[in-house]
Amino acid sequence: MQNTKPHAAMLASPGMGHLIPVLELGKRLITHHNFQVTIFIVASDSSTTKSLLKSTNPNLTIVALPLVDIPALVNPNDNIVTKIVVFMRQSLPFLRSSISAMKSRPTVLVVDLFGTEAFPIADEFHMLKYVFVTSNEWFLAIAIYSPTVHNLVQVHVNRKQPLEIPGFRPVRFEDTIEAYPIMNFDRVYGEFSRVGIEIPMSDGILINTWEDLDPSTLEALRDDNKLGNVTRVPVYPVGPLVRPVEFAVHGNPEILKWLELQPSESVIYVSFGSGGTISEEQMIELAWGLELSQQRFIWVVRPPVNGDVSASYFTVGQESDAIKSYFPDGFLSRTHNKAGLVVPIWAPQREILAHVEVGGFLTHCGWNSSLESITNGVPMIAWPLYAEQKLNAALLAEELRVAVRPKTNPTEGIIGREEIEMMVRNIMEDKEMRNRVKMLKNSAEKALSKGGTSYNSLSLVAKEIKVHGF
């Protein structure tokens, strides 16, 4: 008997910020729209990634594409975006052969930002093709309009002037996307521009956001009069899609046990994501700032970029003696299990942020982490490091006003302990900011619920896929 479920294929780039929302989108298509979903990912040796890929849902199949060898195609110092693009490009033959061998042929291919070069495969198999932008609508607007206003981008970079795109808020040079300052001597700008041109060649664009988060930007994206309607295709906000909380999480139950002993909204969580690092000097200043603030904290620590210890040195559960050399004398003995916890390498972030004891988040401003903070009603200290994170920080701090930012760009100088102390106290004590982020939390929950804007938006996509397939 022929399977009557619509079948969606999805392609996810390496990295938790792409993989998690793609997985959650697939799950919503299954749960709310009766889909069969196959998710293709570029294979990863990460144990954390592998744990996310275990599925017991009969309608969800996860296929890890074979690892590809790219050293001959990139330089060791190439930007991470360039490396991801090359990984994805080299994986396309495996994607094509996998889809070709499937008995139940998908009727749609959904790719994330770095997967647009898979569009010819979708065309070959007569599939609809969608892009799932796992960041926000402001980033999307800049990505697709910038290739059409290259001269403005050059002025933006060379004169460090704001990037003015009609209908959108200006992008200050200090908040610009990482691809732009290196546009004249790194291939990452060319790859980013290519992606911006290819995104509107899809049948539709899904975004990991919701209508009420940044409505003016969404309105401009949909306006036919803005730059000749470069978008051209429908835009569907379907978020916020974040990993659900699992309090029975494995790995480090002591963290959650310690949290439960703390007062409500008294703990600040500090993490720079799975890829972020800070210098040893900055690590010392951060340690002093946290201690001076006299606030409780959980700090996920990775080796500093200029440290003597390799990244593999830290493992979950390793004794704190192994990282003593990175901190001020006596810091761990004064704070550990008292004022705070220092956790090597990894912590269950979503579960930590969901605890009522957490009242703030010092974050690198990856969009996935930003959404996890918002959907738990937790205000932020915005500490952007790479990619579009400075853009996210500007949105969070200045437009949404649910975060504070240091005066110094974290990638251009050292943020001193006194300023860190001030920022920590600020977000832990600012009731108006806390109320704003809790309002956004409620707005996000409403958008995803049945009849909400994001629910209805994904329903329109599902309907189009079903019509195309049957």
N, C-alpha and C positions, 0 to 999 in steps of 0.2 A: 504493500500500500504506500502511495507517495506521501511524503511528509508535507503537510499543508501549512506548517509554520513558516513565516518569512525568515530568511536566513541572512544575517548580517556578518560580513567579515570586517575585522578592525585591525589596524596596524599601529603598534605603539613603539615609539622610540625608546632607547635606553634612558634610564633615569626615573626615579620615583615620582618626580613632579609630572611626568607624562603617563607613566604606567598606572598609577592609582586612579586618576580620573577616567582613563579609558576603561579600566576594569569596572568602575562604578557605572559608567554609561552603559556598558554591556549588560550589567545586572539589571538596570532599570528597564532596558528594552525587553529583557526576559520576563521580569516580574510584572510590569505594568502593561506590556504590549504583546506578550505571548510570542516572543521571537526565539529563534535558535541563533546563537552567537558563537563565532570562532574568532579568537583574538590571537594575532600573530605578533610576537615580540622578537626583537634582536636578542639572542641568547646572552645571559649574564651569569657570571660565577658568583654573584652576590648571594649569600645565604638569606639575607633579608628579602631580596627580590624573589628568590625561589619559594619562600614561605608564603608570599602573597599569591603565587601562581597555583597553589593547590586548590582544586575545585571539586566539589562533590555534586554540583548541579548538573543534571543530565543534559540540560540545554546549553551549557557553557563548555566549550572546548578551548583549551589554551595550547598553542603551538609555539615552541621556542625554535626560531629559525637558527640554522647552524652558525656558529661563530665564524666571523670572517677575519682575514688577516689584512690589516691596513697599514703596517709600518712603512711600506714602500710608497704609499700614496699620501702620507702626511708627514709633517715635520714634528719632532718631539715638542716643540714650543708652539705649535699651532693652537689656535683658540679651540675651546671645547666644542663650540658650535660647529666648527669645520669638521672636527673628528666625528661628531654624531651624524652629520650629513653624509660623510663618506661611508660610515658604517651602514647607514640606511641604503645608500646607493648600491653598495656591494651586496646587500641582502636581497635586492629586487629579483634576481633570477630564482632564488629559493622561494620567494613569495609566489612568483608566477607558477612554478612547478607544483607547489603545494595546492594552490587553487585549482590548477588543471586536473590534479588527481582526486579532487573531492567528488564523492558521489552525489552529495546534496550541494549543488552549486549555489553560492551566495548570489543575492540579487543586488547587493549594495556593498561598497567598500568605503569604510570610514577610516581616514588617516589622521594622525595628529600633525602638528605644524611641520615636522621634518619629513613627512611621508608623501608630499605632493608629487614627487617623481614617479609614484606608483599609479598615477592617473591613466597612463596608456594601458596598463594591465587591466584596469577596470573597463576601459573602452573595448579592449580585446574580447572580454567575456560578457560584454553587454550589461555591465553593472552600473547602477547609479554610483556617483562618487561624492562624498561629503568630506569636509575638513572639520576636525574637532580642535578648536583653539583652546588649549588648556590654560590660557592666561585670560586677561580681561579685555573689554571692548576698546579701551584706549590703546592698548598694545596692538590690537587687530587693526584699528584705524591707521595707526602710524605705519604698520607693516605693508598694508595694501596701497596706501596713498603715496608713500615716499618714492617709489620708483617713477611715479608720474611727475614728481616735482624735484628731480635730481638737483637742479640748480639751487633750490632752497636748502636742500640738505648740505650742499657744499658751503653755502653761506653760514649755515648752522654750525658746521664743523670748523671752517677756516677762521671765521670771525667770532666764534663762540656766542652767536646770537640765538635767541629762541627760534625754534622751528615753528613757523606759522602755517598751519593748514586750515583753510577756510572751513568754518563750522565746528572746529575742535579747539580745546584749550591749548595754548602754546606749550611746547616742550622746551624747558630750559636746557642749556648745554650740560649743566652739571647733573641733570637727571636723564640724559639721553640714553638710548639703547646702546649697548656695548659695541655693536657693529659699526656705529657711525664715527667715533673718534679714530678708528683704525681703517677708515674706508679707502685711504690712498695707498696702503701698503699691505693689506691682508685680504685673502680671498674670502674671509667670512662676510664682508660687506656684499660681495657679489652673490654669495649663496643666499644671504638674507633678502637681497633685492629679487632674486629669482623666485624665492618662496612667495614674496609679496605679490608678484605678477601671477603666479600659478594658483594661489588661493581662490581668486574669483572665477577661475576656470572650472570650479566644482559645480555641483547641482545645488549646493547650499552650504552655509557655514554655521556650525554649532559652536557656542562659546560657553565656557565654564563660569557663568555669571548669571544674574537675574535682572529683570527689567528695572527694578527699583534701586539697584545699586548705583548706576551711573546713567540715568535715562537720557540726558542730553547728548551723550556720545552715541548711544544707540540710535537716537533720532537722527543725528547727522549721518550715521552710516547708511540709514535707510532713505535718505533724502536724495531724490533723483537729480536735484539741482546742484549738489555738491560735487565739483570737479568732474562733471559729466557722468555721474553715477559710476564711479570706478568699481564699486562693490558688485553691481550687476546681478547678484544672486541673493536669495533670501538669507537673512541672518536670524538664527534661532538661539536665544539665551536658554540654556537647559540646566543651569547650575543653581546653587553650588553643589558640585559632586565631590564629596570627600569620603574617605574610608570610614565605615561605621565603627563605633566604639565597641571594643570587646574587653570587658573588664577582667575576664578570665585569661588575660594575655600571658604568654610565656616569656621568659627571658630574665626579668628582674623584678620579682614581686615585692622586694623590699622597698622599692621606690613608692609604690602605691600604698603600702602599709605605713610608711613614714608620712606620706601626704595626709592620710586619714587622721593623723594625730594633730594636724595643724589647724589653726583657726580659719574660718571661711575667708576667701579672697586675700590671703596673707602671703602667698608664695609667688615668686616670679620664676618663670621657666626660661632658661637660656639655651638656645640651640641655633647653630648656623647651618642646619640642614645636612644632608648626606654628603655634600660636596664642598661646603664652605670651610675655610680655615682663616685664622688670624695669626699675626706675628707673635713672637715670644714676648716682645715688649708690650704689645697690646694686651696679651693675656695677663700680664702682671697688673696692668692698669685696670683691667676688668675685674680681676680678683679684689683689688683694693676698693674699687667702686662699689662692688656688691657688699663687701664687709662694712664699709663706711655707711652704707644706706641703712644698715640695721634691719634689713628685710630678709625674710626667709627665701631660699632659692634652691632650685634644681638646675645644675649646669652640666650639659652634655659636652664633654671635652674631647677634642681631637688634637693630634700633634700639631704644634705651630708650624707654619710653612718654613721657618728658618731654624727649626729645632734639630737637635742631634739624634733624635729617636725617629725611626721610620714609622710610617702610618700603620704598619701591621703590628706594631709593638703593643698597642692597646687592644684589649679584648674585653667583652662584657664579662663582668665578674672578677676582673683582675684587681689585686689589692691597690689601694691608693698610694702605697709607697712607690709604685712604678711611675707615677706622674708628679711626684713631689718636686722635682727639679724645675718644673715650669711655673711654680707659684711662689709668692713671697714667703719668706721664712715663717713657719708656724701657721700659715693660712689654713691648711687642712686640719691641723690639730685643734685650732680655735673654732672651726666652723662645722666640720663633718659630723653629721647626725645631730647637730645642735641647731646652728643657724641655717644649715643647708646641706645638700648632697652634691658631690662631684661624681658624675657618672661617665666612665670611659666609653667613647665611640657611639653608643646607641642607647636610646630610651624609647618607651612606647608613647610617642608624642601625643597622638590623638587621645589616648586614655588619660594622660596627664592633664591636657587642656580641658578635658571634660569634667575633671574633679572640681567641686565647688571651692576647694581650698586654694586654687590657682587664681591669682588676681592680675597677672601681667605676663607678657611674653616678649623677650628680647629675641628678635628674629631677623634672619637674612632677607626676608621679604620675598622668598619664592611664593608664587601665587597659591600653590597648594597649602603651604603653611599659613599664609595670610587668611585663606578661607577657613582653615581649621580653627584659627583664632576667632574669627568673626562668628562662626557658627556655634561657638561655645561662649560668646559674649565676653571675650578677654581682650582688653586694650593692649597695645603693642609699643615697644621701642623699635623703630625701624632702623636696621643696620644693614643696608644693601651691600652686596659684594660683587656681583657679576650679572651678565645677561641683561634682562629687562628689570632687574630688581630695584634700581634707582627710580624707574618709572612707577613701579608698584608703591614704593615708599612715598613718592609725591602724592599719589592718589590717596593712600591711607592717611597720611598726615595732614594734607592741605585741603583735599576735597571732602573726604569722609570724616576727617578729624577724629579718628579712632587710634591715632598713634602719635608719638613724638619722635623727632629726629635729632641727631647730634649736629652741632654747628659745623663740624669738620666731616667731610666725606670720608667714610671709613677706609676707602681704597687709596686715599691721598695723604693721610696723616694719622697720627695717634690721637685717640680720644682719651682725654685725661680722666683720672679717677674722680675728680670733683664733679665733672659734667655727668659722668655715669651715675654717680650717687644722686645727683639732682634729677636725672631722667627717671631713675627707678622710683624715687619718692613721688615724682609727678604722676606717673601712670597708676601707682598703687593708691594714691590719695585723691585723684581727680574724679569726683562723682559724676560730673557732667559727661566726661569722656566715656565713663563706664556705662552710663545710661544710653549714650548714642550707639555704642557697639551692641548693647543688648537689644536696642530697637532694630538694628540690622539683623541680628540673630533671628528675631521674630519674623522679620520680613522674609528672610531666606527660607524659614520653615514653611511659611505660607505659600511661597512661590513653588515649592516642591510638592506640596500636598495636592490631592486630587482637586482639580478645578483651578489650581494656581497657575501663574503665568508660565513658569518653567515646565510644569506638567503638561499644560496645553501646547506649549511650543514643541516639546518632544512628541506629543501625540500627532501634530501636523506632519512631522518628519516620518513617523511610523506609518501614517496613512499613505503618504506618497510612495514609500518603499513597497507597501503592500499592493498598491495599484500597479506599480511597475512590475512586480513579480508575478502577479496573478491576472 
